[in-house]
Amino acid sequence: MKKEMKYVIIGLLAGLANGFFGSGGGMFLVPLFCKWVRMDDKKAFATSLCVVLPLSLVSAFVYFRNGSLDIAQALPYLAGGLLGGTLGGIVFKKISA
């Protein structure tokens, strides 16, 4: 399969997961980055975050536009999410893949 087609398929699967679940594209990105693109594990995890962030923003916009997103209700979870993401990134750097 052509390299460019693999990129499109990987992105499509990640986008669909984000659209359906609000996030979760990484469950496709990480294994496919490792298997199809031959990316090492740690780079695959980090790269998936760079892809999932814009996909999540697009999904959030679509949910907001459709009246399904209550930003005020989501805000209380932000502090814990930011702390967890920071701690996870620090710990991830120190452990083997």
C-alpha positions, 0 to 999 in steps of 0.5 A: 500500500502506498505511504500516502494512502496509509496516512489517509486511512490512519487519519480517517480512523482517528477522525472517526473515533474522535467524531463518535466518542469526542476523542479516542483517535489515539487508539488507532493512531498509536498501533498504526504508527508503529505497524504501518509507519514503523515509528518507535513506541514513544514517538508514536504516543507523542505524535498521536497527541499532536494529531488528536488535539486538532481532531478534538478541537474540530469534534468539540466545535461540531458538538458545540454547533449542534448544541450538544456541548455545555462548556460550563459543565466541562470546565470543572474537569479541566484542572484535573485533566491538565494535572493528569496530562502533565503528570502522565507526560512526566512519568511517560518520559521516565519509563520504557515503552 
